[in-house]
Each structure stands twice: as C-alpha cells, then as structure tokens.
Amino acid sequence: MPVESSGSKSIVEAAQEYEVLEIINRGLAYAIIIAGFLSVVFIFIGGISFILSGGQEDKIKSAVSTIRYAIIGLVITILAIVIVGTVGKAMGLDIIRYINFSDIIDTITSITSGAGDTKSLD
C-alpha cells in the first residue's frame, strides 16, 4: 500500500491502514504538545507550591526548583519543535502541519468516547 500523507486522517485511522510515515508524524506532534502542556502544568503547580510554602525554606526551594525545571522543559519542548521540524523536512516528514490543537482534541474525544460512558460538560 503506498504511503499517502493526508491531514484529515487521525492517528488511529493511519495505524489501521499501516501508514508508517503518518503514524510517526502524528506521534511526534502529540508527544511535543503533551510535553509542552505538562511543562505549563508543572509551572502552575510550582507556583501554587510557592504560594502555599508559608515561608518555609525547604518548601520554597522545592517550589522554585519545580518552576525552574518546568521552564527548562518548556524551552526544550520549543527547541524540539524547531529541531524536529528542520530534521523532518530534510527527511520528508512534515510534522509541523500536524500540530493542530483542535485535531488533537477531536482525536482524544474519539478515543475516550469509545472507552466507556463519557458525559459532555455542556
């Protein structure tokens, strides 16, 4: 089966059709977005920990190191997007076009709706 890159396929559809290039593109895009999201979450958690430290030296140091490492992780994630995009173009992978937040949300929704009873929060 020839490998055909189309932006409308989800990673599940690509996996079912065994399109390796599509699976690699989607997997890298999702990994980068998840890493960026987790970095932002840990910055938020470190900020909350800092606020709730109550002036205790060890808790302040722990919160500051959490924030510091989360910012380093966010910078590495941004650099990863640039590096993966550059190397991907050289190798024929077009990863940047798959970093579409609404498509990722749709994919997550389709995966979780098949996993059991989910109720919408309207």
N, CA and C of each residue as an Amber inpcrd file, in Angstrom:
protein
   366
   0.8560000  -1.1740000   0.0000000   0.0000000   0.0000000   0.0000000
   0.9010000   1.2370000   0.0000000   0.6990000   2.1710000  -0.9040000
   1.5350000   3.3710000  -0.9410000   1.2320000   4.2840000   0.2250000
   2.2800000   4.9410000   0.6950000   2.1320000   5.8630000   1.8000000
   1.6730000   7.2050000   1.2460000   0.5270000   7.6580000   1.7120000
  -0.0370000   8.9100000   1.2430000  -0.3200000   9.7790000   2.4510000
   0.2690000  10.9590000   2.5000000   0.0840000  11.8490000   3.6380000
  -1.1420000  12.7040000   3.4160000  -2.1270000  12.5400000   4.2730000
  -3.2890000  13.4190000   4.2100000  -3.5620000  13.9190000   5.6080000
  -3.8280000  15.1920000   5.7300000  -4.0000000  15.8090000   7.0310000
  -5.3060000  15.4660000   7.7000000  -6.2540000  14.8250000   6.9930000
  -7.5650000  14.5710000   7.5590000  -7.6400000  13.2660000   8.3350000
  -6.6340000  12.4290000   8.2740000  -6.6640000  11.1480000   8.9670000
  -6.1960000  11.3000000  10.3990000  -6.8660000  10.5680000  11.2790000
  -6.4120000  10.5570000  12.6660000  -5.3080000   9.5190000  12.7920000
  -4.6400000   9.5290000  13.9390000  -3.5530000   8.5680000  14.1480000
  -4.0990000   7.1450000  14.2050000  -5.3430000   6.9810000  14.6720000
  -5.9560000   5.6610000  14.7400000  -6.2290000   5.1430000  13.3300000
  -6.7670000   6.0140000  12.4540000  -7.0160000   5.6070000  11.0690000
  -5.7160000   5.2680000  10.3550000  -4.6810000   6.0660000  10.6050000
  -3.3840000   5.8070000   9.9860000  -2.8130000   4.4800000  10.4660000
  -2.9930000   4.1820000  11.7530000  -2.4860000   2.9220000  12.2990000
  -3.2430000   1.7340000  11.7130000  -4.5460000   1.9090000  11.5080000
  -5.3230000   0.8230000  10.9320000  -4.9360000   0.5600000   9.4840000
  -4.4860000   1.5850000   8.7850000  -4.0770000   1.4260000   7.3920000
  -2.5680000   1.2050000   7.2640000  -1.8530000   1.0970000   8.3720000
  -0.4200000   0.8140000   8.4160000   0.4070000   1.8530000   7.6490000
   0.0670000   3.1210000   7.7770000   0.8410000   4.1690000   7.1380000
   1.8880000   4.6610000   8.1400000   3.0810000   4.1310000   8.0270000
   4.1410000   4.3600000   9.0000000   4.5130000   5.8450000   9.0830000
   4.6390000   6.4970000   7.9480000   5.0080000   7.9080000   7.9320000
   3.9630000   8.7560000   8.6510000   2.7110000   8.4420000   8.4420000
   1.6210000   9.1690000   9.1000000   1.6500000   8.9320000  10.6100000
   1.9060000   7.7160000  11.0300000   1.9650000   7.3840000  12.4570000
   3.1250000   8.1110000  13.1230000   4.2730000   8.1520000  12.4620000
   5.4340000   8.8540000  13.0200000   5.1400000  10.3420000  13.1460000
   4.5720000  10.9380000  12.0990000   4.2480000  12.3600000  12.1310000
   3.2930000  12.6850000  13.2720000   2.2090000  11.9430000  13.3610000
   1.2140000  12.2070000  14.4110000   1.7850000  11.9450000  15.7980000
   2.5200000  10.8690000  15.9590000   3.0920000  10.5430000  17.2600000
   4.0420000  11.6160000  17.7560000   4.9020000  12.1100000  16.8820000
   5.8190000  13.1850000  17.2670000   5.0700000  14.4640000  17.6150000
   4.0600000  14.7970000  16.8240000   3.2890000  16.0130000  17.0950000
   2.5970000  15.9260000  18.4500000   1.9680000  14.7940000  18.7340000
   1.2740000  14.6410000  20.0100000   2.2520000  14.6420000  21.1820000
   3.4060000  14.0150000  21.0210000   4.3990000  13.9820000  22.0970000
   4.9020000  15.3860000  22.4170000   5.1340000  16.1860000  21.3890000
   5.5990000  17.5530000  21.6140000   4.5320000  18.3820000  22.3100000
   3.2970000  18.2400000  21.9010000   2.2130000  19.0180000  22.5270000
   1.9900000  18.5750000  23.9720000   2.0450000  17.2890000  24.2280000
   1.8740000  16.7970000  25.6020000   3.0200000  17.2870000  26.4890000
   4.2430000  17.2870000  25.9690000   5.3920000  17.7680000  26.7440000
   5.2290000  19.2530000  27.0800000   4.7930000  20.0410000  26.1180000
   4.5650000  21.4660000  26.3690000   3.4620000  21.6840000  27.3880000
   2.3850000  20.9220000  27.2740000   1.2730000  21.0450000  28.2190000
   1.7150000  20.6730000  29.6300000   2.4720000  19.5870000  29.7500000
   2.9500000  19.1770000  31.0770000   3.9060000  20.2020000  31.6780000
   4.7170000  20.8520000  30.8540000   5.6050000  21.9010000  31.3500000
   4.7980000  23.0460000  31.9440000   3.7490000  23.4510000  31.2520000
   2.9030000  24.5400000  31.7540000   2.1930000  24.1230000  33.0370000
   1.7380000  22.8790000  33.1010000   1.0740000  22.3840000  34.3120000
   2.0430000  22.4030000  35.4950000   3.2980000  21.9830000  35.2780000
   4.2580000  21.9690000  36.3770000   4.6830000  23.3840000  36.7930000
   4.6800000  24.3240000  35.8630000   4.9140000  25.7220000  36.2520000
   3.7970000  26.1770000  37.1810000   2.5790000  25.8400000  36.8450000
   1.4250000  26.1940000  37.6760000   1.5040000  25.5130000  39.0470000
   1.8440000  24.2280000  39.0700000   1.9600000  23.5000000  40.3380000
   3.0700000  24.0950000  41.1960000   4.1980000  24.4440000  40.5830000
   5.2930000  25.0740000  41.3290000   4.8830000  26.4200000  41.8970000
   4.1010000  27.1830000  41.1420000   3.6080000  28.4700000  41.6430000
   2.6830000  28.3060000  42.8350000   1.7980000  27.3290000  42.7510000
   0.8940000  27.0530000  43.8800000   1.6990000  26.5980000  45.0940000
   2.6760000  25.7420000  44.8790000   3.5240000  25.2840000  45.9850000
   4.2840000  26.4440000  46.6160000   4.7420000  27.3750000  45.7850000
   5.4550000  28.5410000  46.2860000   4.5380000  29.4040000  47.1500000
   3.3240000  29.5980000  46.6900000   2.3560000  30.4030000  47.4500000
   2.0110000  29.7320000  48.7740000   1.8700000  28.4270000  48.7580000
   1.4630000  27.6910000  49.9610000   2.6370000  27.2720000  50.8440000
   3.8500000  27.7190000  50.5290000   5.0250000  27.2990000  51.2970000
   5.0380000  27.8590000  52.7110000   4.3800000  28.9490000  52.9280000
   4.3140000  29.5090000  54.2720000   5.6430000  30.0090000  54.7900000
   6.5600000  30.3620000  53.9170000   7.8460000  30.8910000  54.3300000
   8.8590000  29.8460000  54.7460000   8.5220000  28.5690000  54.6220000
   9.4550000  27.5080000  54.9840000  10.5010000  27.3620000  53.8780000
  11.7490000  27.4320000  54.2930000  12.8730000  27.4800000  53.3480000
  12.9140000  26.2710000  52.4110000  12.7320000  25.0650000  52.9500000
  12.8250000  23.8750000  52.1040000  11.6850000  23.7870000  51.0950000
  10.4840000  24.2130000  51.4840000   9.3540000  24.2060000  50.5570000
   9.5290000  25.2590000  49.4620000  10.0960000  26.4090000  49.8080000
  10.3540000  27.4500000  48.8110000  11.3770000  26.9570000  47.7990000
  12.4540000  26.3240000  48.2800000  13.4740000  25.7970000  47.3640000
  12.8880000  24.7320000  46.4440000  12.0470000  23.8750000  46.9850000
  11.4220000  22.8320000  46.1840000  10.5090000  23.4360000  45.1070000
   9.7270000  24.4460000  45.4900000   8.8200000  25.0900000  44.5330000
   9.5970000  25.8190000  43.4470000  10.6490000  26.5150000  43.8260000
  11.4590000  27.2380000  42.8440000  12.1440000  26.2670000  41.8870000
  12.6290000  25.1430000  42.4010000  13.2700000  24.1730000  41.5000000
  12.2330000  23.5360000  40.5690000  11.0180000  23.3230000  41.0520000
   9.9550000  22.8050000  40.1840000   9.6690000  23.7750000  39.0520000
   9.5630000  25.0530000  39.3690000   9.3200000  26.0770000  38.3500000
  10.4970000  26.1520000  37.3840000  11.7110000  26.1220000  37.9220000
  12.9050000  26.2140000  37.0750000  12.9680000  25.0540000  36.0840000
  12.7710000  23.8280000  36.5700000  12.8560000  22.6730000  35.6820000
  11.6930000  22.6340000  34.6950000  10.5370000  23.1250000  35.0960000
   9.4030000  23.1770000  34.1680000   9.6680000  24.1830000  33.0550000
  10.2820000  25.3180000  33.3780000  10.6340000  26.3050000  32.3480000
  11.6970000  25.7370000  31.4210000  12.6750000  25.0250000  31.9710000
  13.6900000  24.3740000  31.1410000  13.0210000  23.3520000  30.2130000
  12.0740000  22.6070000  30.7360000  11.3320000  21.6470000  29.9160000
  10.5410000  22.3130000  28.8080000   9.9520000  23.4760000  29.1030000
   9.2030000  24.2110000  28.0900000  10.1300000  24.7200000  26.9950000
  11.3020000  25.2250000  27.3760000  12.2790000  25.6920000  26.3860000
  12.7500000  24.5190000  25.5200000  13.0090000  23.3710000  26.1360000
  13.4290000  22.1950000  25.3810000  12.3240000  21.7480000  24.4330000
  11.0730000  21.8450000  24.8730000   9.9590000  21.4940000  24.0020000
   9.8840000  22.4100000  22.7950000  10.0650000  23.7010000  23.0050000
  10.0440000  24.6530000  21.8870000  11.2150000  24.3800000  20.9410000
  12.3830000  24.1130000  21.5070000  13.5300000  23.7600000  20.6670000
  13.2810000  22.4450000  19.9190000  12.5930000  21.5150000  20.5540000
  12.2850000  20.2430000  19.8960000  11.3960000  20.4600000  18.6810000
  10.4560000  21.3900000  18.7780000   9.5970000  21.6850000  17.6380000
  10.4410000  22.1870000  16.4700000  11.3680000  23.0850000  16.7650000
  12.2260000  23.6350000  15.7150000  13.1320000  22.5500000  15.1370000
  13.7560000  21.7600000  16.0130000  14.6880000  20.7270000  15.5510000
  13.9500000  19.6360000  14.7730000  12.8280000  19.1650000  15.3110000
  12.0760000  18.1100000  14.6280000  11.5330000  18.6270000  13.2990000
  11.0810000  19.8810000  13.2690000  10.6000000  20.4500000  12.0130000
  11.6950000  20.5410000  10.9690000  12.8810000  20.9690000  11.3810000
  14.0020000  21.1000000  10.4510000  14.4880000  19.7350000   9.9650000
  14.7090000  18.8110000  10.8960000  15.1680000  17.4770000  10.5140000
  14.0740000  16.7420000   9.7410000  12.8360000  16.9390000  10.1460000
  11.7230000  16.2860000   9.4560000  11.6010000  16.7130000   8.0130000
  11.7770000  18.0090000   7.7470000  11.7210000  18.4720000   6.3590000
  12.8570000  17.8820000   5.5410000  14.0250000  17.7280000   6.1610000
  15.1600000  17.1400000   5.4540000  14.9140000  15.6660000   5.1410000
  14.1240000  14.9910000   5.9880000  13.8670000  13.5630000   5.7900000
  12.5140000  13.2930000   5.1350000  11.7540000  14.3340000   4.8350000
  10.4600000  14.1400000   4.1800000   9.2830000  14.0530000   5.1290000
   9.4910000  14.2670000   6.4210000   8.3910000  14.2770000   7.3830000
   7.9090000  15.7110000   7.5600000   6.6240000  15.9250000   7.4280000
   6.0740000  17.2700000   7.5780000   5.3240000  17.3500000   8.9060000
   6.0710000  17.3920000  10.0110000   5.4930000  17.3280000  11.3520000
   4.7230000  18.5810000  11.7340000   5.1440000  19.7320000  11.2590000
   4.5520000  20.9900000  11.7000000   3.0800000  21.0950000  11.3040000
   2.6840000  20.5240000  10.1920000   1.2810000  20.6370000   9.7740000
   0.3460000  19.8250000  10.6550000   0.8760000  18.8980000  11.4470000
   0.0320000  18.0850000  12.3130000  -0.1720000  18.7020000  13.6880000
   0.5140000  19.7570000  14.0100000   0.3490000  20.3740000  15.3120000
  -0.8520000  21.3020000  15.2340000  -2.0170000  20.6950000  15.3490000
  -3.2920000  21.3830000  15.2660000  -4.0870000  20.9970000  16.5090000
  -4.3050000  21.9460000  17.3910000  -4.9050000  21.6610000  18.6900000
  -6.3090000  21.0890000  18.5530000  -7.1220000  21.6110000  17.6530000
  -8.4920000  21.1210000  17.5140000  -8.5130000  19.6750000  17.0120000
  -7.5810000  19.3190000  16.1300000  -7.4980000  17.9400000  15.6500000
  -7.1030000  17.0010000  16.7820000  -6.2100000  17.4440000  17.6480000
  -5.7850000  16.6240000  18.7790000  -6.9390000  16.4200000  19.7630000
  -7.6880000  17.4800000  20.0280000  -8.8510000  17.3720000  20.9190000
  -9.8820000  16.4170000  20.3210000 -10.1240000  16.5190000  19.0070000
 -11.0620000  15.6040000  18.3480000 -10.6060000  14.1560000  18.4560000
  -9.3080000  13.9220000  18.2920000  -8.7720000  12.5690000  18.3990000
  -8.9180000  12.0290000  19.8180000  -8.5970000  12.8600000  20.8040000
  -8.7390000  12.4410000  22.2000000 -10.1920000  12.1550000  22.5250000
 -11.0950000  12.9970000  22.0290000 -12.5250000  12.7990000  22.2610000
 -13.0060000  11.5060000  21.6220000 -12.5550000  11.2230000  20.3980000
 -12.9870000   9.9920000  19.7270000 -12.4390000   8.7520000  20.4330000
 -11.2320000   8.8470000  20.9730000 -10.6570000   7.7080000  21.6880000
 -11.3930000   7.4780000  23.0040000 -11.6640000   8.5560000  23.7460000
 -12.3260000   8.3970000  25.0460000 -13.7960000   8.0580000  24.9120000
 -14.4540000   8.4710000  23.8300000 -15.8620000   8.1440000  23.6800000
 -16.0490000   6.6530000  23.4230000 -15.0650000   6.0130000  22.8490000
 -15.1360000   4.5690000  22.6360000 -14.7080000   3.7810000  23.8450000
 -14.1350000   4.4340000  24.8520000 -13.6090000   3.7340000  26.0180000
 -14.6560000   3.4520000  27.0920000 -15.8090000   4.0750000  26.9900000
 -16.8300000   3.8510000  28.0090000 -17.8120000   4.9880000  28.0350000
 -18.5140000   5.0900000  29.1300000 -19.5070000   6.1460000  29.2710000
 -18.8400000   7.4610000  29.6050000 -18.9580000   8.4150000  28.6940000
 -18.4610000   9.7540000  28.9510000 -19.6030000  10.7180000  28.7590000
 -19.6970000  11.6650000  29.6410000 -20.7690000  12.6570000  29.5700000
 -20.1630000  13.9940000  29.2170000 -20.8430000  14.7290000  28.3450000
 -20.3330000  16.0440000  27.9590000 -20.6240000  17.0510000  29.0660000
 -19.7770000  18.0480000  29.1480000 -19.8980000  19.0630000  30.1830000
 -20.5080000  20.3410000  29.6130000 -21.6510000  20.2330000  28.9680000
 -22.2970000  21.4070000  28.3750000 -23.0370000  22.1860000  29.4100000
